[in-house]
Amino acid sequence: MPPNKKDEAQGPRQVQFLTVAEVATLMRVSKMTVYRLVHSGELPAVRVGKSFRVPEKAVHTYLEGAYFDVG
């Protein structure tokens, strides 16, 4: 019996994960820069085996907080 809409609404929310390379492309920086952000804790990530996955929302949140006014 397939789950109905009510069951889906109560289940875990769907999180989209990006690879380090995808984050680097999105932010237009090097992969090393992304690794530095992850290791410093500025960009949250989960470790999957030997690689990292970054929640897409975390990237957008980081970028929103990185804006500043010039002059």
C-alpha positions, 0 to 999 in steps of 0.5 A: 500500500503506497504512503498517502500525502499525510504520511509523506508530510510527517516523514523526514524532510528531503535534503539535497546534498552537493559534492565538494566539486559542485559547491566549488562550481556554484561558489566559483572557488576552488575545491580546496577553498570549500575543504577549508570552509568545511574543516573550519566549520564555516560550512556544515557538511557530512562525511560519507566514506572518504568524501564530504557532502554539503547540504545545498541549503547550507551553501545558500545560507553561507552565501547570504551571510557573506554579503557586505556593503562596500563604501 
